[in-house]
Amino acid sequence: MLIGIDASRADAAQPTGIERLSQAWIEALTRAAPQHRFRLYHRRQLNGDHLPHVEHRLLRPPRLWTQIGLAHELVFHPPEALFVPGHVMPWTAALPPVRTRTRLVAAAHDLGYRHFPYAHPPLQRFYLELGTWFSVRVAHAVITISNATKHDLIRYYGVPARRIYVAHPALLPAVPLSETDAARALLRLSLVPDRFVLHVGTRHPRKNLRRLLIAWARSGLGREYALVLAGASGWGGEDLEAVTRNYHIQDSVRIINYVDEQTKWALLRNARAYVLPSLAEGFGLPLLEAQSVGLPIACSRNAALPEVAGEGAAYFDPLDEGNIAEVLCAVTRDTQTRRQLREAGYRNVQRFSWEASARVILSAILGEEADAG
């Protein structure tokens, strides 16, 4: 079978969650199924691997890439199946001739805009709503990254369970990093090992960082530790620096822009604890990364996060700053809690593998029966 894959999200120069997930899925799929041929559609020229059963195709234009470039390709050079891991389906996917000759597989990562609409700008919320509605309507199968998102698709869009395949992501390989390089990264950021609590992620309103800062002020942890928020500034326009000044915690909070993989792993390996206060996440790859290096985790008790972190996290209500502060203190100061979470985290990471995820996606592409769970 000739399987086309939208690889545009895997091409990002500064990859975040969905981009890294798309890249890992593509690598796992092409290696797990050498009996099939793959055609990867790119937005920009890459020096990727050259497996004999993998073809790389550069599409133009760079703007409106999906709805012009990929849409044209689907009509005039159709694969037998098309998997779109991180974008909406091209509009030509709705054409009856296209749906007849090409099996269409979409991905839906999370429906946080349904649960917390105020955490998304109106225009983006409209785009997410329209894009998800269209993709799950035209697709023959839908990939989700958690059972939580699967149930949301059934609830909000009426997608039949038989068309939904849950392909849990797994831990991405850590970049090689010597102790010397890690120490240099911390020195460059003026951080002391084991004296900071870490959060990594793009700064969107749904990441709930304002409440985290208020909880940090209430916890009193700033007298001993720093809170590090690492990640690019996203939409929403939240002035987190102003929040730190209003609550007089500016001396104990470090807000750092996008960090590369090497710096991220230097932070993970030297943090005291990890915190993820999100209002909604489709999965939460940083949880597995933190667990893999033995970090105790303080985490929201909502959406897919308990499904991912399992027993390797202490949970809080993300809308309750007092509860966040209480759990932060436990994972930072309580020796027994920290030991239990560390051991449970190591075990939890082993539940996930890219091979298993690729097998689920391949089943969706081939039209095999979905798991009813």
Secondary structure, 3 states (H helix, E strand, C coil): CEEEEECCHHHCCCCCHHHHHHHHHHHHHHHHCCCCEEEEEECCCCCCCCCCCEEEEECCCCCCHHHHHHHHHHHHCCCCEEEECCCCCCHHHHCHHHHHHCEEEEEECCCHHHHCHHHCCHHHHHHHHHHHHHHHHHCCEEEECCHHHHHHHHHHHCCCHHHEEECCCCCCCCCCCCHHHHHHHHHHCCCCCCCEEEEECCECHHHCHHHHHHHHHHHCHHHCCEEEEECCECCCCCCHHHHHHHCCCHHHEEEECCCCHHHHHHHHHHCCEEEECCCCCCCCHHHHHHHHCCCCEEEECCCCHHHHHCCCCEEECCCCHHHHHHHHHHHHHCHHHHHHHHHHHHHHHCCCCHHHHHHHHHHHHHCCCCCCC
